Amino acid sequence: MARQVTKTAATPVHEVLRKRNERAAVELGERLRHARIERSVSQEDLAARAGLGPGTVARIEGGHQSPRVSTLVRLADVLEIAVWKLIEPCEPSY
């Protein structure tokens, strides 16, 4: 008797990584927005003081753009916080 093979739809690795990167970008943006608002700094002021274009902070905060490390350093410097506070999740993800 022939054994029937059931095919399951496996999610490609690149799709899993893309979703994880998107989630990380959104979380970083939320942490940036929280730090900015906590310090009463507008998006426009933060961008200007960090030497960024006017829409860059909005795109990062919205999770639509992943910033370079050099950009994170400039943003953290303006907000007077450690870079890791923008990157590291507040709660363990395990």
C-alpha positions as CSV (number, residue, x, y, z in Angstrom):
1,M,0.0,0.0,0.0
2,A,1.4,3.4,-1.0
3,R,1.9,5.9,1.7
4,Q,0.3,9.3,1.0
5,V,2.6,12.3,1.6
6,T,0.9,15.4,3.0
7,K,2.5,18.6,1.9
8,T,2.5,21.5,4.4
9,A,3.2,25.0,3.4
10,A,6.5,25.9,5.0
11,T,7.2,29.6,5.5
12,P,10.5,30.4,3.7
13,V,13.3,31.6,5.9
14,H,13.5,34.9,4.2
15,E,9.9,35.6,5.0
16,V,10.4,34.8,8.7
17,L,13.4,37.1,8.8
18,R,11.6,39.9,7.0
19,K,8.7,39.7,9.5
20,R,11.1,39.7,12.4
21,N,13.0,42.7,11.0
22,E,9.7,44.6,10.5
23,R,8.7,43.9,14.1
24,A,12.1,45.1,15.3
25,A,11.8,48.3,13.3
26,V,8.4,49.0,14.8
27,E,9.6,48.4,18.3
28,L,12.6,50.6,17.9
29,G,10.4,53.3,16.5
30,E,8.1,53.0,19.6
31,R,11.1,53.3,21.9
32,L,12.4,56.4,20.0
33,R,9.0,58.0,20.1
34,H,8.6,57.4,23.8
35,A,12.1,58.8,24.6
36,R,11.4,61.9,22.4
37,I,8.0,62.6,23.9
38,E,9.3,62.0,27.5
39,R,11.9,64.8,26.8
40,S,9.3,67.1,25.2
41,V,11.2,67.2,21.9
42,S,9.3,67.5,18.6
43,Q,10.1,65.2,15.6
44,E,11.2,68.3,13.7
45,D,13.5,69.5,16.4
46,L,15.0,66.0,16.9
47,A,15.7,65.7,13.2
48,A,17.3,69.1,13.0
49,R,19.5,68.6,16.0
50,A,20.6,65.2,14.8
51,G,21.3,66.5,11.3
52,L,18.5,64.5,9.6
53,G,15.9,65.3,7.1
54,P,12.4,66.3,8.4
55,G,10.7,63.1,7.5
56,T,13.4,60.7,8.7
57,V,12.4,60.7,12.4
58,A,8.7,60.2,11.4
59,R,9.6,57.2,9.2
60,I,11.8,55.6,11.9
61,E,9.1,56.1,14.6
62,G,6.5,54.6,12.3
63,G,8.6,51.5,11.7
64,H,8.9,52.3,8.0
65,Q,12.7,52.9,8.0
66,S,15.5,51.1,9.8
67,P,18.1,53.6,10.8
68,R,21.9,53.1,10.4
69,V,23.9,52.8,13.5
70,S,25.4,56.2,13.0
71,T,21.9,57.7,12.9
72,L,20.9,55.9,16.1
73,V,24.0,57.3,17.8
74,R,23.1,60.8,16.7
75,L,19.5,60.4,17.9
76,A,20.6,59.0,21.2
77,D,23.1,61.8,21.7
78,V,20.4,64.4,21.1
79,L,18.0,62.7,23.5
80,E,20.9,62.1,26.0
81,I,20.2,58.4,26.3
82,A,22.3,55.3,25.7
83,V,21.9,53.8,22.2
84,W,21.1,50.4,23.7
85,K,17.9,51.9,25.2
86,L,16.6,52.3,21.7
87,I,17.7,48.9,20.6
88,E,17.1,46.6,23.5
89,P,13.6,45.4,24.2
90,C,12.2,46.4,27.6
91,E,10.9,43.0,28.4
92,P,12.5,39.6,27.6
93,S,11.2,38.0,24.4
94,Y,11.6,34.4,25.5
